[in-house]
Amino acid sequence: MKKQIILFLTLLAGLLTTSTLLSQSNKIPPFQMMQANGKVFKAQYLPIGKPIVLIYFSPDCEECQKLTKEMLERSEELKNISIAMITYQPVEQVVQYVAKNNLGKYPNIYVGTEGSTLFVRNYYDIMLFPFMTLYNKDGDLIVKYTSKQVNVEDLLSRIKKL
């Protein structure tokens, strides 16, 4: 009987933990990344009260480069949102990507690497790049775009409705 109670409590604890994680999955993950300037940036540093776009990318991915270019061409329409661009590639590649795309001139764009932690990659179960999410000003998930669905026009349309 004692073993059954222990087993039951263990299973209950596991279910509660899973339930908590699933209920939080509609919120911005508590990520941290190393930026090109060598500083650590955490999700909690994102400005409060603004929509947030989180992009998981790889600097050598052609579709990711295309997405970055499209977003920068529409930077005026995106200036009132925060954009966190996260990769798993080494910080040296982040430095090159930031320089190549002149991302340092955009105060609302934060670019960095999560390194080998793969926290964000695992949080969303990302298999292909780019991956993009939109959160409202309260940090609630609005939409996830997988690599085949990433669309700047749709993103801008949704942002205007927030």
N, C-alpha and C positions, 0 to 999 in steps of 0.2 A: 504494500500500500504506500509506503514511504517513497519508493522508487517511482511509483505512478504519479504521486504529487509533485515530486521534483521534476519529472519529465513534463508534466502539465505546465508547471511554472516556467520551465525553460522554453517550451513552445510558446507560451503566452508572451513572455518577454521578447522572443524573436518576432512574433506577430506585431507587437506594439512598436518595436524598433522599425520594422518594415513599413508599417502604417505611417509612422512619423516621417520617415524618409520620403515615402510616396506623397504625403500631403505637402511636403516642402518642395517637391519637384516642380511645382508651378511658381516657384520663386527663383530669384537670381541665385545661382549657386555661390557659395562662399569661396570664390577662387582667389588665388594670388598669383602674380606673375612678375618676372623680372623684366623691367623696361630697358630700352636701348641705352638710357642714361645710367643704368646700373642700380636704379632704385626699385624697391619692391612696391608693387601696386596691388591693393586688395579691393575686392568687390565693395566693401564698406566705404571706400573712398569715392565711389561714384556719387555725383551730386544728387541730392534728394529733390524730388518734385519734378523730375524730367523723365521722359521716356528713355529707355535704354535699349540699344541694339548690341547684342553680343554676337561676334563672328568668330568662329573657329576656322583657322586657315593654315595653309602651309605656304611659305614664301615662294617656293618653286612650283606651285600649282598654277597652271594657266588660267583656270576658271576663277581662282582667288584673285589673281592679278587683274582680270577683267572686272570682277566685282568691285575691287578697290578703285579702279579707274572710273567706273560708272558712278560710284558713290561720290568721288571727289568732283566729278563733273556736276553733281547735284548738291555740292557742299552747302550752298546757300540755303537750300530747303532742309538740310540736315543739321544746321548750326544750333538748333535748340534742343537737340537730343544728345545723349552721351553714347559714344560708340567704343566698346571694348573689343579689341582684336587680339585673340589669343592663339598661340601656336605652341607646339611641343618642340620645335626646332631650336637649336642653340641660339643664345643671345646674339652671337655674331651675325647670324642670318637676320635677326630682328633689326639690328643696327643697319644692315644693308637695305632691308626692305623699307625702313623708315626714311632713310636718305634717298633712295631711288624714287619714292613716291612723295617726298617732301612732306611727310605726315607730321613732322614737328611743328609746322605752322598752324595746325588745327588744334586749338585748346580743348576741344570736346572729344578728341580721338586719343584713346589710350591703347598702346600696342606693346605686347610683351610675350614672353614665353613662360609656360608653366613647367617647362623642362620635362624630366622623366616622371614626374608625379602622375601625369595624365589624368588629373582629377576631373577637369572639365570634359575631356574626351570620354571618360568613363561615365560621368554624370549623365551625359546625353546619349551614350552608346554610339558615338560618331564613328562612321566607317568611311565616309567619303567627304571631300572638301569641295567648296566651302560649305559650312553649316552656319545658319544664322537664326537668331531668335529676336523677338521684339517683346519688350516688357513695358507696361504702362508706368506712369509716374509713381505708383505705389509698389512697384516691383512685382506685379502679377503678370504671368505669362499671357501674351496675346496670341502669338503664333510662332511655330517652329518651321523653318524652311530647310529641307534637306538639300543636298547638292543639286539635284535636278530641279528643285522648286525655287531656288534663290531668284528673286525678282525685285529689282529696285523700284519699279513702278508700283507693284503691289505694296511694297513696304511703305513708300511715300503716301499712298492712298490710305493705308491703315493708320499711319502716324497722324494724318490730318483729322481723322475721326476721334483721336484721343483727346 
